[in-house]
């Protein structure tokens, strides 16, 4: 079970760091496609994802505070599920181009990590 959690944590870290970097550096693209959030809100979500992506992996082995991993995963789960709810208000189409499914899946996986590491 521990190996599965580590694989999941590394995958989530990669996805959140790449998604967070996109939200911080390509905010104009996001703001034009989804007008539900202003550009500064996208940047704030990107920073949360960047920091959370790092904290999902690093504290478990490096620092003396392994609970920080569970806390970071819980914050990422709440952020992703809230973003999924915002996307659901726009469209419920289950297609690859709709980020609703991706946000919901990542939020649920982050919740699993938070629960297992708590």
C-alpha positions in Angstrom: 0.0 0.0 0.0 2.9 2.4 0.8 4.3 1.9 -2.7 1.0 2.6 -4.3 0.6 5.8 -2.3 4.1 7.0 -3.3 3.3 6.4 -7.0 0.1 8.3 -6.5 1.9 11.1 -4.7 4.5 11.5 -7.4 1.9 11.4 -10.2 -0.2 14.0 -8.4 2.9 16.2 -7.7 3.7 16.1 -11.5 0.2 17.0 -12.5 -0.3 19.7 -9.9 3.1 21.4 -10.6 2.5 21.3 -14.4 -1.1 22.6 -14.0 0.0 25.2 -11.5 2.7 26.5 -13.8 0.2 26.7 -16.6 -2.2 28.7 -14.5 0.5 31.1 -13.4 2.3 31.7 -16.7 -0.5 31.2 -19.3 -3.3 33.0 -17.4 -4.4 34.9 -20.5 -5.4 31.6 -22.2 -7.4 30.4 -19.2 -9.1 33.7 -18.6 -10.3 33.8 -22.2 -11.6 30.2 -22.2 -13.3 30.3 -18.8 -14.6 33.7 -17.8 -15.9 32.4 -14.4 -12.7 33.5 -12.6 -10.6 36.7 -13.0 -6.9 36.4 -14.0 -5.6 37.0 -10.4 -7.8 34.2 -9.1 -6.2 31.9 -11.7 -2.7 33.0 -10.6 -3.6 32.3 -6.9 -4.9 28.8 -7.8 -1.7 28.2 -9.8 0.5 29.2 -6.8 -1.5 26.9 -4.5 -1.0 24.1 -6.9 2.7 24.7 -7.3 3.3 24.8 -3.6 0.9 21.9 -2.9 2.5 19.8 -5.6 5.9 20.1 -4.0 4.5 19.6 -0.5 2.7 16.4 -1.5 6.1 14.7 -2.0 8.9 16.5 -0.1 7.8 16.5 3.6 7.1 12.8 3.8 10.8 11.9 3.6 12.8 15.1 4.1 11.4 17.0 7.0 10.3 15.9 10.4 6.7 16.8 9.7 5.1 14.1 7.6 1.6 15.4 8.4 2.4 18.3 6.1 1.9 15.9 3.2 -1.6 15.0 4.3 -2.4 18.7 4.8 -1.1 19.7 1.4 -3.1 16.8 -0.2 -6.3 17.9 1.6 -5.8 21.5 0.4 -5.3 20.3 -3.2 -8.3 18.1 -2.9 -10.5 21.0 -1.8 -9.1 23.3 -4.5 -9.6 20.8 -7.3 -13.1 19.8 -6.2 -14.1 23.5 -5.9 -12.7 24.2 -9.4 -14.6 21.1 -10.7 -17.8 22.6 -9.3 -17.0 25.9 -11.1 -16.5 24.0 -14.3 -19.7 22.0 -13.7 -21.7 25.2 -13.6 -20.4 25.9 -17.2 -20.8 22.5 -18.8 -21.5 18.9 -17.8 -20.4 17.4 -21.2 -18.2 14.4 -20.6 -15.6 15.1 -23.3 -11.8 15.2 -23.0 -11.8 19.0 -23.7 -13.9 19.7 -20.6 -11.6 20.0 -17.5 -14.4 19.0 -15.2 -13.5 15.3 -15.2 -9.8 16.0 -14.8 -10.3 18.3 -11.9 -12.7 15.9 -10.1 -10.4 12.9 -10.6 -7.4 14.8 -9.3 -9.3 16.1 -6.4 -10.5 12.6 -5.5 -7.0 11.1 -5.8 -5.6 14.0 -3.6 -8.3 13.2 -1.0 -7.2 9.5 -1.0 -3.6 10.6 -0.4 -4.8 13.0 2.4 -6.8 10.3 4.1 -4.1 7.6 3.8 -1.3 9.8 5.0 -3.3 11.4 7.9 
